[in-house]
Amino acid sequence: MAQPAPLDINILPERYRQGQVKPSVVIVTLIIAVLLFGLVPAYVILTREQARTADMQAHLDQVQANLTQSQIDQDRLAQLDEQIEETRARVAQLRQELETIGKERPPRSAGITAIASALVPQIRIVTISQDGNIFTFKGTTNAPMLVLNYASALQSSGQFANVRVLSIVNTDSSTSTVEFSMELKQ
């Protein structure tokens, strides 16, 4: 049996069937194909680079905002440093004035510290006053002998040049509580 010939379904117009395509058409077609296949990767690369450029621009904007904020913070810091220096200068001036004023009066804290450190639990100080380098204080106790012992302890502390007991008075004869007053000279 003989093989039937394949069907010829060529629907191209006659001029294209002969296989005679002009070389200029072939060249233009090849150039268009090369450009299309060359432009697709270039377009992909261009799109990717535009996205990277947008990301870098956003990062640059953020860095510029941080730099601006940093500059504002530097200005604030400079203002604070200036205020701190002004305050330090004022404190130094006040300390100098305090030293000048402090030379005129005897030190109060050393005398009061000596009075408090020699204090025994049975003696209670009611008032303390200072006039120049003389301290006067009043107190109460249940044992009159403690007043003399306290005066002796104050004299031996070395903080005072002179310790005098001004009075020891029992104001209520039904109790042993006495009120006393002392004068201490630095």
Phi, psi and omega in degrees: 000141184268145181284132176287149179285145180294154180288140178263103181251049181272111183257007179290150176297162188298321184295332178273343183283336184288345180085012181258094176256139182294141180299329180293325178292319179297315182295315179297318179297317178295320179296318179295318180297316180296317179297317180296313181289336176277329182283330181298309177296324179296321179294320178297315179296317179299316179297316179296318180291326176295321177295317177296321179296319178296318177297316180295324178293318177298317178296318178298317178299319179295317179296319178295321177296318177297319179296319178296316178297320178297320179295319178296317179296323178296320178296316178297318179297320178297320178295317179295320177299320179295318178295321179297316179296320177296318179294319178297320178297319179294320178296317179298320179295317179295323177296319179296318177295321179295320178296321179296316179290321183295337180290338183281339184238154177288153181292125184280319188295326180294319178293316180292323177298318179295320178297317182288323184286334178273354183294137176252158186300333184278352179254135179238125178275132180260312180219150173225134175225158180227134174229101184069239179254021179246124176259136174234131177218156179237150180203181178225156176202163177264351182233107182302329180294333178297331179296315179293320177296321179295317178299319179295319179295320178295318179296321183280351179291338180084359180276340186234139179282329183212134176235123180233135172272118182277320180202150169225114186231132173265104185278339180231111185290345180280347178238168178265008181289132177236150172255141181221162173221146181226156175234130183237130179247129179275000000 
